């Protein structure tokens, strides 16, 4: 792909409030297949969010590959257990649930730390994505780390473990705690990611004047730049509710992001601008606006 390309998309095409808003999908487009085909007529990339909650099936990935045009790209969020989040064990496929103890299987939320279990989950995710890989439609495995994943040596080592688990598939990492991007640690982080060929995700999220969230710190660590824009709904962000992404970027904010994307694209082979302010169709609206100004 030629240098300097900017690709714009959203972090979901099936988010419930997007569908209910009636602002993007025309009347009569109601099936999963119709929605994806319609989305792919307007954008050439998307993030798959459902893989964070449950490992997709081979059949699902095959359908995604078949319903999108050539060169369309899916960025897939890593399964939550792989990024230190608690999971619902009932959502696991039978062969993975069998690896859990009887007590673990009955928990509402389970934190997985056993290496054999994590490796089996990673392998299941990779196997499920085979149709996207074969069709050259897999972009990145997105590792979105939680706010409690702070900057320390053990967590840097875990980044390398995640890369190893993905068996050569490209990964991109997003940090939700500001300790990674302080003046003291940012340069060290970027050097580490460059050394190990891991793509850094520049995220935009609400700021509180402390390390609770990650600051907007544009940078590239591989040949690909990645911006992930979550909105700036400071009132709801820390509540971890669906409303946390209820935010519509204004014209000036979009102009700033476009300027950053153009600057990064002068050094990157490709730049992704992904909108995750998905509530009520606002991500789609902002992404369509961004297409006109980049």
C-alpha positions in Angstrom: 0.0 0.0 0.0 1.3 3.4 -0.9 2.8 5.6 1.8 0.7 8.2 3.5 -2.7 6.5 3.2 -5.3 7.5 5.8 -8.2 5.0 6.4 -11.2 6.0 8.5 -13.7 3.7 10.2 -15.6 3.1 13.4 -15.2 0.6 16.3 -18.4 -1.2 15.7 -21.0 -1.6 12.9 -23.6 -3.3 15.1 -23.7 -1.3 18.3 -27.2 -1.4 19.7 -27.8 2.4 19.9 -26.4 2.9 16.4 -29.0 0.5 15.0 -31.8 1.9 17.2 -31.0 5.5 16.2 -31.9 5.0 12.6 -29.3 7.6 11.5 -27.1 5.4 9.3 -28.8 2.2 8.2 -31.7 2.8 5.8 -35.1 1.4 6.5 -35.3 -2.2 5.4 -31.7 -3.1 6.2 -32.2 -5.3 9.2 -30.0 -8.4 8.9 -26.4 -8.7 10.0 -25.3 -9.4 6.4 -27.1 -6.3 5.0 -25.7 -4.0 7.7 -22.1 -5.1 7.1 -22.4 -4.8 3.3 -23.9 -1.3 3.7 -21.2 -0.3 6.2 -18.5 -1.5 3.7 -19.9 0.7 1.0 -19.0 3.8 3.1 -15.9 2.7 5.0 -13.0 0.4 4.2 -12.1 -0.6 7.8 -13.8 -1.4 11.1 -13.1 -2.7 14.5 -14.7 -5.9 15.8 -15.8 -5.3 19.3 -17.7 -8.5 20.0 -14.4 -10.6 20.1 -13.6 -8.8 23.4 -16.6 -10.5 25.0 -16.6 -13.9 23.3 -14.3 -15.6 20.9 -15.9 -15.6 17.4 -16.7 -18.8 15.5 -15.0 -19.8 12.3 -18.4 -19.5 10.6 -18.8 -15.9 11.7 -15.3 -14.9 10.4 -16.0 -16.6 7.1 -19.2 -14.6 6.7 -17.3 -11.3 7.5 -14.7 -12.1 4.9 -17.4 -12.9 2.2 -19.6 -9.9 2.9 -16.9 -7.3 2.4 -14.9 -6.1 -0.6 -11.3 -6.8 -1.4 -8.9 -4.8 0.8 -11.5 -4.2 3.5 -9.8 -4.6 6.9 -11.1 -5.8 10.3 -9.2 -4.9 13.4 -10.1 -7.4 16.1 -10.2 -6.6 19.8 -8.4 -9.3 21.8 -10.5 -11.5 24.0 -10.9 -9.8 27.4 -9.1 -12.5 29.3 -5.9 -11.8 27.3 -5.9 -8.1 28.5 -6.5 -8.8 32.2 -10.2 -8.2 32.1 -12.7 -10.6 33.8 -14.7 -12.7 31.5 -18.0 -14.6 31.7 -16.9 -18.3 31.7 -20.3 -19.3 30.3 -19.4 -17.5 27.0 -16.4 -19.8 26.4 -16.6 -22.6 23.8 -17.0 -26.0 25.4 -13.4 -27.0 24.8 -12.1 -23.9 26.7 -14.6 -24.2 29.5 -13.4 -27.7 30.1 -10.0 -26.3 31.0 -11.6 -24.5 34.0 -12.2 -25.9 37.4 -15.7 -26.7 38.5 -15.7 -23.6 40.7 -14.4 -21.4 38.0 -17.1 -22.5 35.6 -19.8 -21.3 38.0 -18.4 -17.8 38.5 -20.3 -14.8 37.1 -16.9 -13.1 36.3 -13.6 -14.9 36.1 -10.1 -13.5 36.0 -7.8 -15.8 34.1 -4.1 -15.9 34.9 -3.2 -19.6 34.3 -0.8 -19.6 31.3 -2.1 -22.8 29.8 -5.7 -21.4 29.8 -4.6 -18.0 28.3 -2.6 -19.8 25.6 -5.6 -22.0 24.7 -7.8 -18.9 24.5 -5.3 -17.2 22.3 -5.0 -20.2 20.0 -8.8 -20.4 19.7 -9.0 -16.8 18.7 -6.4 -17.2 16.1 -8.0 -20.3 14.7 -11.4 -18.5 14.5 -9.9 -15.7 12.5 -8.4 -18.0 9.8 -10.9 -16.8 7.1 -9.9 -13.2 7.6 -6.2 -14.0 7.6 -6.6 -16.1 4.4 -8.5 -13.2 2.7 -5.9 -10.7 3.8 -8.6 -8.8 5.7 -7.2 -9.0 9.2 -5.6 -5.7 10.3 -4.5 -5.7 13.9 -5.3 -7.6 17.1 -6.2 -4.7 19.4 -5.0 -5.1 22.9 -6.9 -2.6 25.0 -5.4 -2.7 28.5 -7.5 -1.6 31.5 -6.8 1.4 33.7 -5.2 -0.8 36.4 -2.5 -2.0 33.9 0.1 0.6 34.9 3.6 1.2 33.8 5.9 -1.3 35.4 8.4 -3.9 34.3 6.1 -6.9 34.8 3.5 -5.3 32.5 6.1 -4.4 29.8 7.0 -8.1 29.9 3.3 -9.0 29.5 3.2 -7.0 26.3 5.9 -9.3 24.9 3.9 -12.3 26.1 0.8 -11.0 24.2 2.9 -10.6 21.1 4.2 -14.2 21.5 0.7 -15.5 22.1 -0.5 -14.0 18.8 2.0 -16.1 16.8 3.2 -13.5 14.4 -0.1 -11.7 13.8 0.3 -7.9 14.2 -0.8 -6.5 17.5 -1.5 -2.9 18.5 -1.7 -1.8 22.1 -3.7 0.9 23.9 -3.1 2.1 27.4 -5.8 3.5 29.7 -3.5 4.6 32.5 -1.5 7.8 32.2 1.6 6.4 33.8 2.8 5.0 30.5 2.8 8.4 28.9 4.4 10.7 31.5 7.4 12.7 30.6 9.5 10.2 32.6 8.2 7.1 30.8 6.9 8.0 27.3 10.2 7.9 25.4 11.1 4.7 27.1 7.8 3.1 26.1 8.0 4.2 22.5 11.6 2.9 22.2 10.4 -0.4 23.7 7.5 -0.8 21.3 9.8 0.1 18.3 12.3 -2.4 19.4 9.7 -5.2 19.5 7.7 -4.0 16.5 4.5 -3.4 18.4 2.1 -0.7 17.1 1.1 2.0 19.6 -2.4 3.3 19.6 -2.9 7.0 20.2 -6.2 7.3 22.1 -8.4 10.2 22.9 -10.5 10.1 26.0 -11.7 12.4 28.8 -9.0 14.0 31.0 -9.1 14.7 34.7 -5.8 16.3 35.3 -4.2 13.2 36.8 -3.1 9.7 35.7 -6.6 8.2 35.8 -6.8 8.2 32.0 -4.2 8.3 29.2 -3.4 11.7 27.6 -3.7 12.3 23.9 -0.1 11.6 22.9 0.3 11.0 19.1 3.2 8.8 18.1 4.1 6.0 15.8 6.2 3.0 16.7 5.9 0.9 13.5 5.1 1.6 9.9 1.4 2.1 10.9 -0.1 4.9 12.9 -3.3 4.2 14.8 -5.7 6.8 16.4 -8.6 5.5 18.4 -11.1 8.2 19.4 -13.4 7.5 22.3 -15.1 10.8 22.8 -14.7 13.2 25.8 -17.7 12.5 27.9 -16.0 13.2 31.3 -19.2 13.0 33.2 -19.9 9.3 32.3 -16.5 7.9 31.4 -15.5 6.5 34.8 -18.9 4.9 35.3 -18.2 2.2 32.7 -21.7 2.5 31.3 -22.8 2.6 27.7 -23.2 6.4 28.0 -19.5 6.8 28.4 -19.1 6.9 24.6 -22.0 9.3 24.2 -20.1 12.2 22.6 -20.1 14.0 19.3 -16.8 15.6 18.3 -17.2 19.1 17.0 -15.7 20.6 13.9 -12.6 22.1 15.6 -11.8 18.8 17.3 -12.1 16.9 14.0 -9.9 19.4 12.3 -7.3 18.9 15.0 -7.4 15.1 14.6 -7.2 15.5 10.8 -4.1 17.6 11.2 -2.5 15.0 13.5 -3.4 12.2 11.1 -1.8 14.0 8.2 1.3 14.6 10.2 1.6 11.0 11.2 0.9 9.8 7.7 3.9 11.7 6.4 6.0 9.1 8.3 3.7 6.1 8.3 2.8 3.7 5.5 -0.8 3.8 6.6 -2.7 5.7 9.3 -6.0 4.5 10.8 -8.5 6.9 12.3 -11.0 4.9 14.2 -14.0 6.4 16.0 -15.2 4.7 19.2 -17.8 7.3 20.3 -20.4 4.8 19.0 -23.4 5.7 21.1 -26.4 6.7 19.0 -24.5 6.6 15.7 -22.1 9.5 16.6 -19.0 7.5 15.5 -20.5 7.0 12.1 -21.4 10.7 11.8 -17.9 11.9 12.8 -16.2 9.3 10.6 -18.2 10.5 7.6 -17.3 14.1 8.5 -13.6 13.1 8.8 -13.7 11.6 5.3 -14.4 15.1 3.9 -11.6 16.9 5.7 -8.6 14.5 5.6 
